[in-house]
Amino acid sequence: MSSASNPSNDFKALRASLLERFESELREQRDIDAASRESMLAQMEQALDNMSSLQDPSDVTQIRASLAQTLGVLHSSGLVDQAGSEEVEQAFAESYRVFDNPGVKRALEFARISREQGEDAARAWLAKQDGNGQRTAA
């Protein structure tokens, strides 16, 4: 079994990328002090850790809901205002777009089937998809 599409590694890479981007966005906000920034980063790390327990970690709706919940906690604790929440959501919107790519959706589905049913089942699903695509395109 190949580890080329290990969902755990994929999520870790996505998590690291999102945290890096979030920290960069926070650093650009001059009115956020270091302690608040660290607290917000810790909250975001916790939210991303919670995402690993989502039923379908590639479900953008679940990811957005988790982010909204985290931003709600940050907002209610006074660590970010409504404008700040909206800025963070906009910053992540570009990252979410990757899930709209048909190739990414296909790769995520292949990884899910491989994880749940085994690589042979995933390859069979992929072959069926390729067959359907060729018939549709013809």
C-alpha positions in Angstrom: 0.0 0.0 0.0 1.4 3.4 -1.0 1.7 6.3 1.4 1.6 8.8 -1.4 -1.9 9.9 -0.4 -1.9 9.4 3.3 -4.9 11.4 4.7 -3.0 12.0 8.0 0.0 13.5 6.2 -2.3 15.5 3.9 -4.2 17.0 6.9 -0.9 17.8 8.7 0.4 19.7 5.7 -2.9 21.5 5.3 -3.0 22.3 9.0 0.5 23.7 8.9 -0.3 25.8 5.9 -3.4 27.2 7.4 -1.7 28.0 10.7 1.1 29.7 8.9 -1.3 31.8 6.9 -3.4 32.6 9.9 -0.3 33.8 11.8 0.8 35.9 8.9 -2.6 37.5 8.8 -2.5 38.2 12.5 1.0 39.7 12.3 -0.3 42.2 9.7 -2.9 43.4 12.2 -0.9 46.0 14.1 -3.6 46.4 16.8 -3.2 42.8 17.9 -0.5 42.4 20.6 1.8 39.4 20.9 -0.2 37.8 23.8 -3.5 38.1 22.0 -1.9 36.7 18.8 -0.5 33.7 20.6 -3.9 33.1 22.3 -5.6 33.3 18.9 -3.1 30.9 17.4 -3.6 28.5 20.2 -7.4 28.6 19.7 -6.9 28.1 15.9 -4.6 25.1 16.6 -7.2 23.6 18.8 -9.9 24.1 16.2 -7.7 22.5 13.6 -7.0 19.6 15.9 -10.7 19.2 16.4 -11.1 19.0 12.6 -9.2 15.7 12.6 -12.2 14.2 14.4 -14.7 15.4 11.8 -16.6 12.7 10.0 -15.3 13.9 6.7 -12.2 16.1 7.0 -12.5 17.1 3.3 -16.1 18.4 3.8 -15.7 22.2 3.4 -19.0 22.8 5.2 -17.7 21.1 8.3 -14.4 22.9 8.1 -16.2 26.3 7.7 -18.5 25.5 10.6 -15.5 24.6 12.8 -13.7 27.8 11.9 -16.9 29.8 12.5 -17.2 28.2 15.9 -13.6 29.0 16.8 -14.0 32.6 15.6 -17.1 32.8 17.7 -15.1 31.8 20.8 -12.4 34.3 19.9 -15.0 37.0 19.4 -16.9 36.3 22.6 -13.7 36.3 24.6 -12.8 39.7 23.1 -9.7 38.5 21.2 -11.2 39.5 17.9 -14.0 41.8 16.8 -16.5 41.2 14.0 -14.4 42.9 11.4 -11.4 40.7 12.4 -13.6 37.6 12.2 -14.6 38.5 8.7 -11.0 39.2 7.7 -9.9 35.8 8.9 -12.9 34.1 7.1 -11.9 35.9 3.9 -8.3 34.9 4.3 -9.3 31.2 4.6 -11.8 31.5 1.7 -9.0 31.1 -0.8 -7.8 28.0 0.9 -11.3 26.5 0.8 -11.3 27.0 -3.0 -8.9 24.1 -3.3 -11.8 21.8 -2.4 -13.8 23.0 -5.4 -11.2 21.6 -7.8 -12.6 18.4 -9.4 -9.1 16.8 -9.3 -8.8 17.5 -5.6 -12.3 16.1 -5.0 -11.4 13.0 -6.9 -8.1 12.5 -5.0 -9.8 13.0 -1.6 -12.5 10.5 -2.6 -9.8 8.0 -3.7 -8.1 8.5 -0.4 -11.3 8.0 1.6 -12.2 4.8 -0.3 -8.6 3.6 0.1 -8.7 4.3 3.8 -12.1 2.7 4.4 -12.2 -0.1 1.9 -8.6 -0.7 0.8 -6.5 0.3 -2.1 -7.9 -2.3 -4.5 -11.4 -0.9 -4.0 -10.1 2.6 -4.5 -8.4 1.6 -7.7 -11.6 -0.1 -8.9 -13.5 3.1 -8.2 -10.9 5.2 -10.0 -11.1 2.8 -13.1 -14.9 3.1 -13.1 -14.6 6.9 -12.9 -12.1 6.9 -15.8 -14.4 4.7 -17.8 -17.4 7.0 -17.1 -15.4 10.0 -18.1 -14.3 8.5 -21.4 -17.8 7.5 -22.3 -19.2 10.9 -21.4 -16.5 12.7 -23.3 -17.0 10.6 -26.4 
